[in-house]
Amino acid sequence: MTRAYVLIKARAGKSPDVAKAVGKIAGVKSAHTCWGQPDIFAFVEATDERALANLVLAKIQAVDGVLETDTHIVIEG
């Protein structure tokens, strides 16, 4: 199992809607809006790094209002 934190920059005023939409995607365990940058922290799980890439590139980045993502793979813990 590959786990990661995905930091999401959202279009101005769209953070709550983006977090809600991202949170509904299979593999996303949580998505929370935050003050400051990034706008949203999402915790995700995928079967492997290829599936993680698909989750981020094809699903999370496709959400209306997502401007940018930064993915940090968990290495232990």
Contact map, one row per residue, 1 for C-alpha under 8 A:
11100000000000000000000000000000000000000000111100000000000000000000000000000
11110000000000000000000000000000000000000000111110010000000000000000000011000
11111000000000000000000000000000000000000011110000000000000000000000000011000
01111100000000000000000000000000000000000011100000000000000000000000001111000
00111110000000000000000000000000000000001111000000000000000000000000001111000
00011111000000000000000000000000000000001111000000000001000000000000111100000
00001111100000000000000000000000000001111100000000000000000000000000111000000
00000111110000000000000000000000000001111100000000000000000000000111110000000
00000011111000000000000000000000000011110000000000000000000000000111100000000
00000001111101100100000000000000000000110000000000000000000000001111000000000
00000000111111100000000000000000000000000000000000000000000000001110000000000
00000000011111100000000000000000000000000000000000000000000000000000000000000
00000000001111110000000000000000000000000000000000000000000000000000000000000
00000000011111111100000000000000000000000000000000000000000000001000000000000
00000000011111111110000000000000100000110000000000000000000000001000000000000
00000000000011111111000000000000100000000000000000000000000000000000000000000
00000000000001111111100000000000000000000000000000000000000000000000000000000
00000000010001111111110000000000000000000000000000000000000000111100000000000
00000000000000111111111000000011100000010000000000000000000000000000000000000
00000000000000011111111100000010000000000000000000000000000000000000000000000
00000000000000001111111110000000000000000000000000000000000000100000000000000
00000000000000000111111110010010000000000100000000000000000100100000000000000
00000000000000000011111110011110000000000100000000000000000000000000000000000
00000000000000000001111111010000000000000000000000000000000000000000000000000
00000000000000000000111111110000000000000000000000000000001100000000000000000
00000000000000000000000111110000000000000000000000000000000000000000000000000
00000000000000000000000011111000000000000001110000000010000000000000000000000
00000000000000000000011111111110000000000111100000000000000000000000000000000
00000000000000000000001000111110000000000111100000000000000000000000000000000
00000000000000000000001000011111000000000111000000000000000000000000000000000
00000000000000000011011000011111100000011110000000000000000000000000000000000
00000000000000000010000000000111110000011100000000000000000000000000000000000
00000000000000110010000000000011111000111000000000000000000000000000000000000
00000000000000000000000000000001111111111000000000000000000000000000000000000
00000000000000000000000000000000111111100000000000000000000000000000000000000
00000000000000000000000000000000011111100000000000000000000000000000000000000
00000000100000000000000000000000011111110000000000000000000000000000000000000
00000011100000000000000000000000011111111000000000000000000000000000000000000
00000011110000100000000000000000111111111000000000000000000000000000000000000
00000011110000100010000000000011110011111100000000000000000000000000000000000
00001111000000000000000000000011110001111110000000000000000000000000000000000
00001111000000000000011000011111000000011111000000000000000000000000000000000
00111100000000000000000000011110000000001111100000000000000000000000000000000
00111100000000000000000000111100000000000111110000000000000000000000000000000
11110000000000000000000000111000000000000011111000010000000000000000000000000
11100000000000000000000000100000000000000001111110110010000000000000000000000
11000000000000000000000000000000000000000000111110110000000000000000000000000
11000000000000000000000000000000000000000000011111110000000000000000000000000
01000000000000000000000000000000000000000000011111111000000000000000000000000
00000000000000000000000000000000000000000000000111111100000000000000000000000
00000000000000000000000000000000000000000000011111111110000000000000000000000
01000000000000000000000000000000000000000000111111111111000000000000000000000
00000000000000000000000000000000000000000000000011111111110000000000000000000
00000000000000000000000000000000000000000000000001111111111000000000000000000
00000000000000000000000000100000000000000000010000111111111100000000000000000
00000100000000000000000000000000000000000000000000011111111110000000100000000
00000000000000000000000000000000000000000000000000001111111111000000000000000
00000000000000000000000000000000000000000000000000001111111111000000000000000
00000000000000000000000010000000000000000000000000000111111111100000000000000
00000000000000000000010010000000000000000000000000000011111111100100000000000
00000000000000000000000000000000000000000000000000000001111111100111100000000
00000000000000000000000000000000000000000000000000000000111111110100000000000
00000000000000000100110000000000000000000000000000000000001111111100000000000
00000000000000000100000000000000000000000000000000000000000001111100000000000
00000000011001100100000000000000000000000000000000000000000000111110000000000
00000001111000000100000000000000000000000000000000000000000111111111100000000
00000001111000000000000000000000000000000000000000000000000010001111100000000
00000001110000000000000000000000000000000000000000000000000010000111110000000
00000111100000000000000000000000000000000000000000000001000010000111111000000
00000111000000000000000000000000000000000000000000000000000000000001111100000
00011110000000000000000000000000000000000000000000000000000000000000111110000
00011100000000000000000000000000000000000000000000000000000000000000011111000
01111000000000000000000000000000000000000000000000000000000000000000001111100
01111000000000000000000000000000000000000000000000000000000000000000000111111
00000000000000000000000000000000000000000000000000000000000000000000000011111
00000000000000000000000000000000000000000000000000000000000000000000000001111
00000000000000000000000000000000000000000000000000000000000000000000000001111
